[in-house]
Amino acid sequence: MSNAIARKNTFAAAAVLAALLATAACGGKTPASDESAQASPAAATPAAPAAAGPQTPDPGRRVITVQLIADDKGSRFEPSEIEAHRGDVIRFTLSLGVHNIDFLPDSNPGVQGLPPVSDMLQLAGQTYDVKVTLPRGHYYFQCDPHAALGMRGHLEVED
């Protein structure tokens, strides 16, 4: 086999592998293009990282469950609009797919103490807890690999 043919076969195999990995990251769906998508975040570090692991709400507060889903309806948070109070815990629970949760500093300008970016949740039932410590306001979050597909949400913190 000539070097040109070998290079062409290697390139084709790499392209197929990249397409398979991208499809797997989207829960088996081929991603659609979305020109209005947010840019992927630069490596921004939150000002005050939350404690790792399960969180307990403050007395008189509650746990708010948000499902992370990828199915024939698309990738999404359910619900995607959350109203919470300081001391509540938002429990992001993976239903299907591979997702993360990111309160991007660029999309929440000037906000200190944003929750840290979660690891990728990969197994059904995995959770990521965020204890609400932010002041009253409106905060944006997304799943980084699926933001272009509409997997975005908003948190309204009330006092």
N, C-alpha and C positions, 0 to 999 in steps of 0.2 A: 504494500500500500504506500502511495506517495505521501510525503510530508503534508502537502496541501489537503489531501483527502482526510488524513488523520486529524489535522487541525479542525477541519470542517465538522467531522464527526464528534470531536471533543466539544466544540462550541455548541452543536445541536443538543448533545446530552446535557450540558450545563444549562441551556435554556429550558429544557424540559424539566429538569430538577428545580430550577428557580420557580417555574410556573406551578409545579406541584406543591412546593413549600408555601407559596403565596396563597394558593387555594386552601390548603390545610389550615393556615392561620385565620382564614375567614370562615371557619366552620363548614368547609366543603363548598362554599359558594365562590364563584368567580367575581371579584370586585368590579363594580361599575364605576365609571369615571364620574367625578363630581368636581367641577371647576370651582365651586364655591367653598371647597373644603378648607379647613384651617391647616396651616403648615404644621408639620411635626415639631414638637417642642425641642428647643435647644436644651442641653443638659442643665436645667435650672434646679437649684436646690431649695427646698422649702426653708423658711426661717426657723420654724419650731416643729420638728417632726413629732408626730403622735406616737404613743407607745405601741409597740407591735403586739399582735394577738387580739383576742376577744376583748371588747371594751364593755363596761357596765355603765348604764345611764345613771345620772345623778338622781337622788331621791325625787320622786314626783315626775320624772321624765320617762321617755319611752325609747324602745328600739324600733326604728323604721326600716323595713326590709325593702331592698331594691333588687330585682332580678336582672341578671345579665344574660341576654338571650341572643342566639343566632339560629334562625330557622327560615322557613319559606317566606316569612314576612320581612326578613332582614335582620340586621344586628341592631340591638336596642337595649336601653335601660327601661324597666317597667317598675314604677313610674319614672318618667324622665324629668318631671317637675316635682320637687320635694319642698315641703314647708316644714321647718324644724325650729326648735328653740335651743338655746345654749344648754348643754347638759344632755341633750338627746344623743343617741348613737344611731348612725346610719350603717346598716349591715348590708353591704353589697354581696349578693349570693349568686354564684355561677349556676345557671341552669343548663346552658348548652353553648359550646364554642370555646374560644380562647380569648380572654379579654383582660384589660387592666382598667384602673381608674386613675385619672390624672387631672388634678386641679391646676391647670397651667398658669404659671405666674404671668405670662404674656397676656392671657385672657382675663386675668384678675389683677390688673395693674395696681401697684402700690399696696397690695394686701400682704401683711406679714402673718406668718403662722399657718400658711396653707398646709393641708395634709400632704404627706409625702406620696410620691407616685407609688402605686401598688406594684407588686410583682405580677406577672401574668398568671391569672387563675386558669387552670387547665382541667381540673377534675370537677365534675358535677357535685355541687354541694359545698365547694370551697367558698370561704368568706373573706372579706376584707372589711374591718370595722373602722369607721371614722367617728370619733367623738366630736360633737359640735362644740367648738371653743371659739369660733369666729364671731366677731361682733355682728350686730344687725346689718343685713345687707343681702345682696344678690351675687351668687358665685356660680361660675361656669365650670363644668367638668366634662371629660370625654374618655372614651376608650381610644388610645392612640392608634392602634392598627385599623380601627373601624370608624374613625371620626369622619372620614371622607364619604362613608356610607350612611352617615346620619346618626351615629351612635354618640350623641351628645346629651347633656342634661344640665339642669339648673337647680341650685339650692337657694332657697329663700330662708334666711335666718331671721326669725322674729324674736322680740323680747317682750 
